[in-house]
Structure formats: structure tokens, C-alpha cells
Amino acid sequence: MHDAARIIEELRQSGVKVRVQHRRPILGVEDVKITEWELKEGNNSDKKKFEFSHYGGETIVVIGEKYPFKGIAECSKRDRFNRKIGLQIAFGRAWKQFCEGGKNTL
């Protein structure tokens, strides 16, 4: 499998916008996924109220801006969340779309 993080860095250095977002469920809150960054942006009392689950979650990778290619990797609620595996899967899906027809649209 390719090294998604290395390829993403190379794309960014060549001027291509690549966004990566890891979203995890909050313990005790049904069907809500949030990024650690979104939680940190809340006030201090919010930080103490919420704790991320180690299971479930999703990783989203978007390549490009005007005509973006999006890949999503979603964990089962029974699977332990892993950023590296999510990144490999989501990037692979976005990269496949890019390679199949989008190289000239960035």
C-alpha cells in the first residue's frame, strides 16, 4: 500500500490543496461525530463534559478545491479507531477518483 501521508505532503508542496479530517464519536452522545479541533474550539466547560470514544469514527480526505475528489473511511462501532488506517483507506478512495479522470481538473 502507498504511503498516503507522504503523497499528501508531496501534493501540498506542489500546490494542491488536500484536506484531512478525522472525526470520532463522543461517548454518551448517539450518532454525533466531531473532530478534536472542533471540540477544542468550544469553551473550557465543553472540554470537560465530552470524551471521545475509541471505537467508530471516520476519516475524510478531499483532494483539490474547484473539483474536489473525496474519500471517506468509516469504522464500525465495534472497530477501534486508527488514524493511519483511516488515512490510507480514505486517501486511496480519493486518489482513485483523481487518477480515473480528475488529473486535469486541479
VEXDOMAR-992336 format. One record per atom (N, C-alpha, C, O, CB): residue number from 1; residue in one letter; chain; atom name; x, y, z. Coordinates in Angstrom, 1 decimal. Glycine has a CB too. Layout:
N
tormar|bavex|tivo|roba|X|Y|Z
NUM|A|A|CA|X|Y|Z
...
This chain:
106
tormar|bavex|tivo|roba|X|Y|Z
1|M|A|N|0.8|-1.2|0.0
1|M|A|CA|0.0|0.0|0.0
1|M|A|C|0.9|1.3|0.0
1|M|A|O|2.0|1.3|0.6
1|M|A|CB|-1.0|0.0|1.2
2|H|A|N|0.4|2.3|-0.7
2|H|A|CA|1.2|3.5|-0.8
2|H|A|C|1.3|4.2|0.6
2|H|A|O|0.4|4.0|1.5
2|H|A|CB|0.6|4.4|-1.8
3|D|A|N|2.2|5.1|0.7
3|D|A|CA|2.3|5.9|2.0
3|D|A|C|1.5|7.2|1.8
3|D|A|O|2.0|8.1|1.2
3|D|A|CB|3.8|6.2|2.3
4|A|A|N|0.2|7.1|2.2
4|A|A|CA|-0.7|8.2|2.0
4|A|A|C|-0.1|9.6|2.5
4|A|A|O|-0.3|10.6|1.9
4|A|A|CB|-2.0|7.9|2.6
5|A|A|N|0.4|9.5|3.7
5|A|A|CA|0.9|10.8|4.3
5|A|A|C|2.0|11.4|3.5
5|A|A|O|2.1|12.6|3.4
5|A|A|CB|1.4|10.5|5.8
6|R|A|N|2.9|10.6|2.9
6|R|A|CA|4.0|11.1|2.1
6|R|A|C|3.4|11.7|0.8
6|R|A|O|3.9|12.8|0.4
6|R|A|CB|5.0|10.0|1.8
7|I|A|N|2.5|11.0|0.2
7|I|A|CA|1.9|11.5|-1.1
7|I|A|C|1.1|12.8|-0.8
7|I|A|O|1.2|13.8|-1.6
7|I|A|CB|1.0|10.5|-1.7
8|I|A|N|0.4|12.9|0.3
8|I|A|CA|-0.4|14.1|0.6
8|I|A|C|0.6|15.3|0.8
8|I|A|O|0.3|16.4|0.3
8|I|A|CB|-1.2|13.9|1.9
9|E|A|N|1.7|15.0|1.5
9|E|A|CA|2.7|16.1|1.7
9|E|A|C|3.3|16.6|0.3
9|E|A|O|3.5|17.8|0.1
9|E|A|CB|3.8|15.6|2.6
10|E|A|N|3.6|15.6|-0.6
10|E|A|CA|4.1|16.0|-1.9
10|E|A|C|3.0|16.8|-2.7
10|E|A|O|3.4|17.8|-3.3
10|E|A|CB|4.5|14.7|-2.7
11|L|A|N|1.8|16.4|-2.6
11|L|A|CA|0.7|17.1|-3.3
11|L|A|C|0.6|18.6|-2.7
11|L|A|O|0.5|19.5|-3.5
11|L|A|CB|-0.6|16.4|-3.1
12|R|A|N|0.7|18.7|-1.4
12|R|A|CA|0.6|20.0|-0.8
12|R|A|C|1.8|20.9|-1.2
12|R|A|O|1.6|22.1|-1.5
12|R|A|CB|0.5|19.9|0.7
13|Q|A|N|3.0|20.3|-1.3
13|Q|A|CA|4.2|21.0|-1.7
13|Q|A|C|4.1|21.5|-3.1
13|Q|A|O|4.7|22.5|-3.5
13|Q|A|CB|5.4|20.2|-1.4
14|S|A|N|3.4|20.7|-3.9
14|S|A|CA|3.2|21.1|-5.3
14|S|A|C|2.0|22.1|-5.6
14|S|A|O|1.8|22.5|-6.7
14|S|A|CB|3.0|19.9|-6.2
15|G|A|N|1.4|22.5|-4.5
15|G|A|CA|0.3|23.5|-4.6
15|G|A|C|-1.1|23.0|-4.6
15|G|A|O|-2.0|23.7|-4.7
15|G|A|CB|0.5|24.3|-5.8
16|V|A|N|-1.3|21.7|-4.5
16|V|A|CA|-2.6|21.1|-4.5
16|V|A|C|-3.2|21.1|-3.0
16|V|A|O|-2.5|20.7|-2.1
16|V|A|CB|-2.6|19.6|-5.0
17|K|A|N|-4.4|21.6|-2.9
17|K|A|CA|-5.0|21.6|-1.6
17|K|A|C|-5.5|20.2|-1.2
17|K|A|O|-6.3|19.6|-2.0
17|K|A|CB|-6.1|22.7|-1.5
18|V|A|N|-5.1|19.7|-0.1
18|V|A|CA|-5.5|18.4|0.4
18|V|A|C|-6.0|18.6|1.8
18|V|A|O|-5.2|19.0|2.7
18|V|A|CB|-4.4|17.3|0.3
19|R|A|N|-7.2|18.2|2.1
19|R|A|CA|-7.8|18.3|3.5
19|R|A|C|-8.0|17.0|4.1
19|R|A|O|-8.5|16.1|3.4
19|R|A|CB|-9.1|19.1|3.5
20|V|A|N|-7.6|16.8|5.3
20|V|A|CA|-7.8|15.5|6.0
20|V|A|C|-8.5|15.9|7.3
20|V|A|O|-8.1|16.8|8.1
20|V|A|CB|-6.4|14.8|6.3
21|Q|A|N|-9.5|15.1|7.6
21|Q|A|CA|-10.3|15.3|8.8
21|Q|A|C|-10.6|14.0|9.4
21|Q|A|O|-11.2|13.1|8.8
21|Q|A|CB|-11.6|16.1|8.5
22|H|A|N|-10.2|13.8|10.7
22|H|A|CA|-10.5|12.6|11.5
22|H|A|C|-11.7|13.0|12.5
22|H|A|O|-11.5|13.9|13.3
22|H|A|CB|-9.3|12.1|12.3
23|R|A|N|-12.8|12.3|12.4
23|R|A|CA|-13.9|12.5|13.2
23|R|A|C|-14.2|11.3|14.1
23|R|A|O|-14.2|10.2|13.6
23|R|A|CB|-15.2|12.9|12.4
24|R|A|N|-14.4|11.5|15.4
24|R|A|CA|-14.7|10.4|16.3
24|R|A|C|-15.9|10.7|17.1
24|R|A|O|-16.3|11.8|17.3
24|R|A|CB|-13.5|10.2|17.2
25|P|A|N|-16.6|9.6|17.4
25|P|A|CA|-17.9|9.8|18.2
25|P|A|C|-17.5|10.2|19.7
25|P|A|O|-16.5|9.9|20.2
25|P|A|CB|-18.7|8.5|18.3
26|I|A|N|-18.5|10.9|20.3
26|I|A|CA|-18.4|11.3|21.6
26|I|A|C|-19.1|10.3|22.5
26|I|A|O|-20.2|9.9|22.2
26|I|A|CB|-18.9|12.8|21.9
27|L|A|N|-18.4|9.9|23.6
27|L|A|CA|-19.1|8.9|24.5
27|L|A|C|-20.4|9.5|25.0
27|L|A|O|-20.5|10.6|25.5
27|L|A|CB|-18.1|8.6|25.6
28|G|A|N|-21.4|8.6|25.0
28|G|A|CA|-22.7|9.0|25.6
28|G|A|C|-23.6|9.9|24.7
28|G|A|O|-24.7|10.2|25.1
28|G|A|CB|-22.5|9.8|26.8
29|V|A|N|-23.1|10.2|23.5
29|V|A|CA|-23.9|11.0|22.5
29|V|A|C|-24.1|10.2|21.3
29|V|A|O|-23.1|9.8|20.6
29|V|A|CB|-23.2|12.4|22.2
30|E|A|N|-25.3|9.8|21.0
30|E|A|CA|-25.6|8.9|19.9
30|E|A|C|-25.5|9.7|18.5
30|E|A|O|-26.0|10.8|18.4
30|E|A|CB|-27.0|8.3|20.0
31|D|A|N|-24.8|9.0|17.6
31|D|A|CA|-24.7|9.5|16.2
31|D|A|C|-24.1|10.9|16.0
31|D|A|O|-24.5|11.6|15.1
31|D|A|CB|-26.1|9.4|15.6
32|V|A|N|-23.2|11.3|16.8
32|V|A|CA|-22.5|12.6|16.7
32|V|A|C|-21.0|12.3|16.5
32|V|A|O|-20.5|11.6|17.4
32|V|A|CB|-22.8|13.6|17.8
33|K|A|N|-20.4|12.8|15.5
33|K|A|CA|-19.0|12.6|15.3
33|K|A|C|-18.4|14.0|15.2
33|K|A|O|-19.0|14.9|14.6
33|K|A|CB|-18.6|11.8|14.0
34|I|A|N|-17.3|14.2|15.8
34|I|A|CA|-16.7|15.6|15.9
34|I|A|C|-15.2|15.4|15.8
34|I|A|O|-14.6|14.4|16.3
34|I|A|CB|-17.1|16.3|17.2
35|T|A|N|-14.5|16.4|15.4
35|T|A|CA|-13.0|16.4|15.3
35|T|A|C|-12.5|16.9|16.7
35|T|A|O|-13.2|17.7|17.4
35|T|A|CB|-12.5|17.2|14.2
36|E|A|N|-11.3|16.5|17.0
36|E|A|CA|-10.7|17.1|18.2
36|E|A|C|-10.6|18.6|18.1
36|E|A|O|-10.7|19.3|19.1
36|E|A|CB|-9.3|16.4|18.4
37|W|A|N|-10.3|19.1|16.9
37|W|A|CA|-10.1|20.5|16.7
37|W|A|C|-11.5|21.2|17.0
37|W|A|O|-11.5|22.3|17.7
37|W|A|CB|-9.7|20.8|15.3
38|E|A|N|-12.6|20.7|16.6
38|E|A|CA|-13.9|21.3|16.8
38|E|A|C|-14.2|21.3|18.3
38|E|A|O|-14.7|22.3|18.8
38|E|A|CB|-15.0|20.5|16.1
39|L|A|N|-13.8|20.3|19.0
39|L|A|CA|-14.0|20.2|20.5
39|L|A|C|-13.2|21.3|21.2
39|L|A|O|-13.6|21.9|22.1
39|L|A|CB|-13.7|18.8|21.0
40|K|A|N|-11.9|21.4|20.8
40|K|A|CA|-11.0|22.4|21.4
40|K|A|C|-11.5|23.8|21.2
40|K|A|O|-11.2|24.7|22.0
40|K|A|CB|-9.6|22.3|20.8
41|E|A|N|-12.2|24.1|20.1
41|E|A|CA|-12.7|25.4|19.8
41|E|A|C|-13.9|25.8|20.7
41|E|A|O|-14.2|27.0|20.9
41|E|A|CB|-13.2|25.5|18.3
42|G|A|N|-14.5|24.8|21.4
42|G|A|CA|-15.6|25.1|22.3
42|G|A|C|-15.0|25.7|23.6
42|G|A|O|-13.8|25.8|23.8
42|G|A|CB|-16.4|23.9|22.7
43|N|A|N|-15.8|26.1|24.5
43|N|A|CA|-15.3|26.7|25.8
43|N|A|C|-14.8|25.6|26.7
43|N|A|O|-15.0|24.4|26.4
43|N|A|CB|-16.4|27.5|26.5
44|N|A|N|-14.1|26.0|27.7
44|N|A|CA|-13.4|25.0|28.6
44|N|A|C|-14.4|24.1|29.3
44|N|A|O|-14.0|22.9|29.5
44|N|A|CB|-12.7|25.8|29.7
45|S|A|N|-15.6|24.5|29.6
45|S|A|CA|-16.5|23.6|30.2
45|S|A|C|-16.9|22.4|29.3
45|S|A|O|-17.2|21.3|29.7
45|S|A|CB|-17.8|24.3|30.7
46|D|A|N|-16.9|22.7|27.9
46|D|A|CA|-17.2|21.7|27.0
46|D|A|C|-16.2|20.6|27.0
46|D|A|O|-16.5|19.4|26.8
46|D|A|CB|-17.4|22.3|25.6
47|K|A|N|-14.9|21.0|27.1
47|K|A|CA|-13.8|20.0|27.1
47|K|A|C|-13.9|19.0|28.2
47|K|A|O|-13.6|17.9|28.0
47|K|A|CB|-12.5|20.8|27.2
48|K|A|N|-14.4|19.5|29.3
48|K|A|CA|-14.5|18.6|30.5
48|K|A|C|-15.7|17.7|30.4
48|K|A|O|-15.8|16.6|31.0
48|K|A|CB|-14.6|19.4|31.8
49|K|A|N|-16.8|18.1|29.6
49|K|A|CA|-18.0|17.3|29.5
49|K|A|C|-17.9|16.1|28.6
49|K|A|O|-18.5|15.1|28.8
49|K|A|CB|-19.1|18.2|29.1
50|F|A|N|-17.1|16.3|27.5
50|F|A|CA|-17.0|15.3|26.5
50|F|A|C|-15.7|14.5|26.5
50|F|A|O|-14.7|15.0|26.8
50|F|A|CB|-17.2|16.0|25.1
51|E|A|N|-15.9|13.2|26.1
51|E|A|CA|-14.7|12.3|25.9
51|E|A|C|-15.0|11.5|24.6
51|E|A|O|-16.1|11.0|24.4
51|E|A|CB|-14.5|11.4|27.2
52|F|A|N|-13.9|11.4|23.8
52|F|A|CA|-14.0|10.7|22.6
52|F|A|C|-14.1|9.2|22.8
52|F|A|O|-13.4|8.7|23.7
52|F|A|CB|-12.9|11.0|21.7
53|S|A|N|-14.8|8.5|22.0
53|S|A|CA|-14.9|7.0|22.1
53|S|A|C|-13.7|6.5|21.3
53|S|A|O|-13.2|7.2|20.4
53|S|A|CB|-16.2|6.5|21.4
54|H|A|N|-13.1|5.4|21.7
54|H|A|CA|-12.0|4.8|21.0
54|H|A|C|-12.5|3.9|19.8
54|H|A|O|-11.7|3.4|19.1
54|H|A|CB|-11.2|3.9|22.0
55|Y|A|N|-13.8|3.8|19.7
55|Y|A|CA|-14.4|2.9|18.7
55|Y|A|C|-15.3|3.7|17.8
55|Y|A|O|-15.9|4.7|18.1
55|Y|A|CB|-15.2|1.8|19.4
56|G|A|N|-15.3|3.3|16.5
56|G|A|CA|-16.1|4.0|15.5
56|G|A|C|-15.3|5.2|15.0
56|G|A|O|-14.1|5.3|15.3
56|G|A|CB|-17.4|4.5|16.0
57|G|A|N|-15.9|6.0|14.2
57|G|A|CA|-15.3|7.2|13.7
57|G|A|C|-15.1|7.2|12.2
57|G|A|O|-15.4|6.2|11.6
57|G|A|CB|-13.9|7.4|14.3
58|E|A|N|-14.6|8.3|11.6
58|E|A|CA|-14.4|8.3|10.2
58|E|A|C|-13.2|9.2|9.9
58|E|A|O|-12.9|10.2|10.6
58|E|A|CB|-15.7|8.8|9.5
59|T|A|N|-12.6|9.0|8.7
59|T|A|CA|-11.6|9.9|8.2
59|T|A|C|-12.0|10.3|6.8
59|T|A|O|-12.5|9.5|6.0
59|T|A|CB|-10.2|9.1|8.1
60|I|A|N|-11.9|11.6|6.5
60|I|A|CA|-12.3|12.2|5.3
60|I|A|C|-11.1|12.8|4.6
60|I|A|O|-10.4|13.6|5.3
60|I|A|CB|-13.5|13.2|5.4
61|V|A|N|-10.8|12.5|3.4
61|V|A|CA|-9.7|13.2|2.6
61|V|A|C|-10.4|13.8|1.4
61|V|A|O|-11.1|13.2|0.7
61|V|A|CB|-8.6|12.1|2.2
62|V|A|N|-10.0|15.1|1.2
62|V|A|CA|-10.5|15.8|0.0
62|V|A|C|-9.3|16.4|-0.8
62|V|A|O|-8.5|17.1|-0.2
62|V|A|CB|-11.5|17.0|0.4
63|I|A|N|-9.2|16.0|-2.0
63|I|A|CA|-8.1|16.5|-2.9
63|I|A|C|-8.6|17.5|-3.8
63|I|A|O|-9.6|17.2|-4.6
63|I|A|CB|-7.4|15.3|-3.6
64|G|A|N|-8.0|18.7|-3.9
64|G|A|CA|-8.5|19.8|-4.8
64|G|A|C|-9.5|20.7|-4.2
64|G|A|O|-10.1|20.4|-3.1
64|G|A|CB|-9.0|19.2|-6.1
65|E|A|N|-9.8|21.8|-4.9
65|E|A|CA|-10.8|22.7|-4.4
65|E|A|C|-11.9|22.9|-5.4
65|E|A|O|-13.1|22.7|-5.0
65|E|A|CB|-10.1|24.1|-4.2
66|K|A|N|-11.6|23.3|-6.6
66|K|A|CA|-12.7|23.6|-7.5
66|K|A|C|-13.5|22.4|-7.9
66|K|A|O|-14.7|22.4|-7.9
66|K|A|CB|-12.1|24.2|-8.8
67|Y|A|N|-12.8|21.3|-8.2
67|Y|A|CA|-13.5|20.0|-8.5
67|Y|A|C|-12.9|19.0|-7.5
67|Y|A|O|-12.0|18.2|-7.9
67|Y|A|CB|-13.3|19.6|-10.0
68|P|A|N|-13.3|18.9|-6.3
68|P|A|CA|-12.7|18.1|-5.3
68|P|A|C|-13.0|16.6|-5.4
68|P|A|O|-14.1|16.2|-5.9
68|P|A|CB|-13.2|18.5|-3.9
69|F|A|N|-12.1|15.8|-5.0
69|F|A|CA|-12.2|14.3|-5.0
69|F|A|C|-12.2|13.9|-3.6
69|F|A|O|-11.3|14.2|-2.8
69|F|A|CB|-11.1|13.6|-5.8
70|K|A|N|-13.3|13.2|-3.1
70|K|A|CA|-13.4|13.0|-1.7
70|K|A|C|-13.4|11.5|-1.5
70|K|A|O|-14.1|10.7|-2.2
70|K|A|CB|-14.8|13.6|-1.2
71|G|A|N|-12.7|11.1|-0.4
71|G|A|CA|-12.6|9.7|0.0
71|G|A|C|-13.0|9.6|1.5
71|G|A|O|-12.6|10.5|2.3
71|G|A|CB|-11.3|9.1|-0.2
72|I|A|N|-13.8|8.7|1.9
72|I|A|CA|-14.3|8.5|3.2
72|I|A|C|-14.0|7.1|3.7
72|I|A|O|-14.3|6.1|3.0
72|I|A|CB|-15.8|8.9|3.4
73|A|A|N|-13.4|7.0|4.9
73|A|A|CA|-13.3|5.7|5.5
73|A|A|C|-14.0|5.7|6.9
73|A|A|O|-13.7|6.6|7.7
73|A|A|CB|-11.7|5.3|5.8
74|E|A|N|-15.0|4.8|7.0
74|E|A|CA|-15.8|4.8|8.3
74|E|A|C|-15.6|3.5|9.0
74|E|A|O|-15.7|2.5|8.5
74|E|A|CB|-17.2|5.1|7.9
75|C|A|N|-15.3|3.7|10.3
75|C|A|CA|-15.1|2.5|11.2
75|C|A|C|-16.5|2.0|11.6
75|C|A|O|-17.4|2.8|11.8
75|C|A|CB|-14.2|2.8|12.4
76|S|A|N|-16.5|0.7|11.8
76|S|A|CA|-17.7|0.2|12.5
76|S|A|C|-17.6|0.6|14.0
76|S|A|O|-16.6|0.9|14.5
76|S|A|CB|-17.7|-1.4|12.4
77|K|A|N|-18.8|0.6|14.6
77|K|A|CA|-18.8|1.0|16.1
77|K|A|C|-18.0|-0.1|16.9
77|K|A|O|-17.7|0.2|18.1
77|K|A|CB|-20.2|1.1|16.6
78|R|A|N|-17.8|-1.2|16.3
78|R|A|CA|-17.0|-2.3|17.0
78|R|A|C|-15.5|-2.2|16.7
78|R|A|O|-14.7|-2.9|17.4
78|R|A|CB|-17.5|-3.7|16.6
79|D|A|N|-15.1|-1.4|15.8
79|D|A|CA|-13.7|-1.3|15.4
79|D|A|C|-13.0|-0.2|16.2
79|D|A|O|-13.6|0.9|16.3
79|D|A|CB|-13.5|-1.1|13.9
80|R|A|N|-11.8|-0.4|16.6
80|R|A|CA|-11.1|0.7|17.3
80|R|A|C|-10.6|1.6|16.3
80|R|A|O|-10.0|1.3|15.2
80|R|A|CB|-9.9|0.0|18.1
81|F|A|N|-10.8|2.9|16.5
81|F|A|CA|-10.4|4.0|15.6
81|F|A|C|-8.9|4.0|15.4
81|F|A|O|-8.1|4.0|16.4
81|F|A|CB|-10.9|5.4|16.1
82|N|A|N|-8.4|4.1|14.2
82|N|A|CA|-7.0|4.2|13.9
82|N|A|C|-6.8|5.2|12.8
82|N|A|O|-7.2|5.0|11.7
82|N|A|CB|-6.4|2.8|13.5
83|R|A|N|-6.1|6.3|13.1
83|R|A|CA|-5.9|7.4|12.2
83|R|A|C|-5.1|7.0|10.9
83|R|A|O|-5.5|7.3|9.8
83|R|A|CB|-5.2|8.6|12.8
84|K|A|N|-4.1|6.2|11.1
84|K|A|CA|-3.2|5.8|10.0
84|K|A|C|-4.0|4.9|9.0
84|K|A|O|-3.9|5.1|7.8
84|K|A|CB|-2.0|5.0|10.5
85|I|A|N|-4.7|3.9|9.5
85|I|A|CA|-5.5|3.1|8.6
85|I|A|C|-6.6|3.9|7.9
85|I|A|O|-6.9|3.7|6.8
85|I|A|CB|-6.1|1.9|9.4
86|G|A|N|-7.3|4.7|8.7
86|G|A|CA|-8.4|5.6|8.1
86|G|A|C|-7.8|6.5|7.0
86|G|A|O|-8.4|6.6|6.0
86|G|A|CB|-9.0|6.4|9.2
87|L|A|N|-6.6|7.0|7.2
87|L|A|CA|-6.0|7.9|6.2
87|L|A|C|-5.7|7.1|5.0
87|L|A|O|-5.9|7.6|3.9
87|L|A|CB|-4.7|8.5|6.8
88|Q|A|N|-5.1|5.9|5.1
88|Q|A|CA|-4.8|5.1|4.0
88|Q|A|C|-6.0|4.7|3.1
88|Q|A|O|-6.0|4.8|1.9
88|Q|A|CB|-4.1|3.7|4.4
89|I|A|N|-7.1|4.4|3.8
89|I|A|CA|-8.3|4.0|3.1
89|I|A|C|-9.0|5.2|2.4
89|I|A|O|-9.3|5.2|1.2
89|I|A|CB|-9.3|3.3|4.1
90|A|A|N|-9.2|6.3|3.2
90|A|A|CA|-9.8|7.5|2.6
90|A|A|C|-9.0|8.1|1.5
90|A|A|O|-9.6|8.5|0.5
90|A|A|CB|-10.1|8.5|3.8
91|F|A|N|-7.7|8.2|1.7
91|F|A|CA|-6.8|8.7|0.7
91|F|A|C|-6.9|7.9|-0.6
91|F|A|O|-7.0|8.4|-1.7
91|F|A|CB|-5.4|8.9|1.2
92|G|A|N|-6.8|6.5|-0.4
92|G|A|CA|-6.9|5.6|-1.5
92|G|A|C|-8.2|5.8|-2.4
92|G|A|O|-8.1|5.8|-3.6
92|G|A|CB|-6.8|4.2|-1.1
93|R|A|N|-9.3|6.1|-1.7
93|R|A|CA|-10.5|6.3|-2.4
93|R|A|C|-10.6|7.6|-3.2
93|R|A|O|-11.0|7.7|-4.3
93|R|A|CB|-11.7|6.2|-1.4
94|A|A|N|-10.1|8.6|-2.5
94|A|A|CA|-10.0|9.9|-3.2
94|A|A|C|-9.0|9.9|-4.4
94|A|A|O|-9.2|10.4|-5.4
94|A|A|CB|-9.6|11.1|-2.2
95|W|A|N|-7.9|9.3|-4.1
95|W|A|CA|-6.8|9.2|-5.1
95|W|A|C|-7.3|8.4|-6.4
95|W|A|O|-6.9|8.7|-7.5
95|W|A|CB|-5.5|8.5|-4.5
96|K|A|N|-8.1|7.3|-6.1
96|K|A|CA|-8.6|6.5|-7.2
96|K|A|C|-9.5|7.4|-8.1
96|K|A|O|-9.4|7.3|-9.4
96|K|A|CB|-9.4|5.3|-6.7
97|Q|A|N|-10.4|8.2|-7.5
97|Q|A|CA|-11.2|9.1|-8.3
97|Q|A|C|-10.3|10.1|-9.1
97|Q|A|O|-10.6|10.3|-10.3
97|Q|A|CB|-12.2|9.9|-7.4
98|F|A|N|-9.3|10.6|-8.5
98|F|A|CA|-8.4|11.6|-9.1
98|F|A|C|-7.7|10.9|-10.3
98|F|A|O|-7.6|11.5|-11.4
98|F|A|CB|-7.3|12.1|-8.1
99|C|A|N|-7.2|9.7|-10.1
99|C|A|CA|-6.5|9.0|-11.2
99|C|A|C|-7.4|8.6|-12.4
99|C|A|O|-6.9|8.5|-13.5
99|C|A|CB|-5.8|7.8|-10.6
100|E|A|N|-8.7|8.3|-12.1
100|E|A|CA|-9.6|7.9|-13.1
100|E|A|C|-10.1|9.0|-14.0
100|E|A|O|-10.7|8.7|-15.0
100|E|A|CB|-10.7|7.2|-12.5
101|G|A|N|-9.9|10.2|-13.6
101|G|A|CA|-10.4|11.2|-14.5
101|G|A|C|-10.2|12.7|-14.1
101|G|A|O|-10.6|13.6|-14.8
101|G|A|CB|-11.8|11.0|-14.7
102|G|A|N|-9.6|12.9|-13.0
102|G|A|CA|-9.5|14.2|-12.5
102|G|A|C|-8.2|14.9|-12.5
102|G|A|O|-8.1|16.0|-12.1
102|G|A|CB|-10.0|14.2|-11.2
103|K|A|N|-7.2|14.3|-13.1
103|K|A|CA|-5.8|14.9|-13.0
103|K|A|C|-5.8|16.3|-13.6
103|K|A|O|-5.0|17.1|-13.2
103|K|A|CB|-4.9|14.0|-13.8
104|N|A|N|-6.6|16.5|-14.7
104|N|A|CA|-6.6|17.8|-15.3
104|N|A|C|-7.5|18.9|-14.7
104|N|A|O|-7.6|20.0|-15.3
104|N|A|CB|-6.9|17.6|-16.8
105|T|A|N|-8.2|18.5|-13.6
105|T|A|CA|-9.2|19.5|-13.1
105|T|A|C|-8.7|20.2|-11.9
105|T|A|O|-9.4|21.1|-11.4
105|T|A|CB|-10.4|18.7|-12.7
106|L|A|N|-7.5|19.9|-11.4
106|L|A|CA|-7.0|20.7|-10.2
106|L|A|C|-6.5|22.0|-10.6
106|L|A|O|-6.0|22.8|-9.7
106|L|A|CB|-5.8|19.9|-9.6
